């Protein structure tokens, strides 16, 4: 159960990271 939790948390972190990159790219396009 602990291992499953860690894996799920890791996936969420990777998802949030990709979302943050998308936001930054969008902001860069709008500001330039």
ABEGO torsion letter per residue (X at the ends): XAAAAAAAAAAAAAAAAAAAAAAAAAAAAAAX
